[in-house]
Amino acid sequence: MKSVKMLAIAAALVALASSTAMATPSTQIWIPSTDVKGFKEVNISIDNYTRFSSAANAGVNSYDVGVTAGILPLEKFKVEVGVDFLTDGGQADRDGAGSLMSKHPAYLNFKAGIPEDAFFKGMPAVAAGMFGINTASDPLSANIAYGLIAKTFPVIGRLSVGGYNGAERSLGVKTNTGVLASWDRSMPEISDKLWLAVDYQSGNNAFGAVSVGGSWAFTQNVSLLLGVDVYNPGQEVLYGGKPTFTTQLDINF
């Protein structure tokens, strides 16, 4: 449903110890999805992540403008590539030196995938890729590689599960891997324009989060997602910072 990347931004650590953001392929709310753009399909996304708290340890707000495009002329095997301009607006510039995120705002991502039922009835969707590939060196290049499978069930909706592995220099030694999981569903009982989702990324690192939100399609090609991200829930140290309210505007061509 949601094609961004955004953000997975929603992927990099900023100079602040407790702030994050993602450079993003087609996603759910926070994590990647198994959706992949078709040949010559282009998505422009404008994503904002605004903290609910103004505390010193809340983390910075982040802003992302991304372009994702499908590049492979095949129906059963798709590939997309993307680039994001991600910044914190200089909020982490507390010593006058400027934040790393604002100094190196370009992030790359790519994904390959096979849609559901591609080769036989009942086949799950499969996707793999990377995001958070920064043009700078440490510690911004999270270099998160991931894989996912997804299946749509009647009434229930689509369930996705997978895992990821990122650079230890960014996500921490022995804390750079985790699980990806999500549920999403169109809501025709209410409106064909409404889509809801919940996603989860495990890991005692800056990307671990639970997110919930919904999207409304104003037209066939324009939609707006509103959601909430709670980082590292249940952990003593909130590596991702305080919860954020996210808005994600998607324009498809």
Buried (B, 14 or more C-beta within 10 A) or exposed (E): BBBBBBBBBBBBBBBBEBBBBBBBBBBBBBBBBBBBBBBEBBBBBBBBBEBEEEEEEBBBBBBBBBBBBBBBEEEEBBBBBBBBEBBBEEBBBEEEEEBBBBBBBBBBBBBBBBBBBBEEEEBBBBBBBBBBBBEBEEBBBBBBBBBBBBBBEEEEBBBBBBBBBBBBBBBBEEBBBBBBBBBBBBEEEEEEBBBBBBBBBBBBBBBBBBBBBBBEBEEEEEBBBEBBBBBBEEEEEBBBBBBBBBBBBBEBE
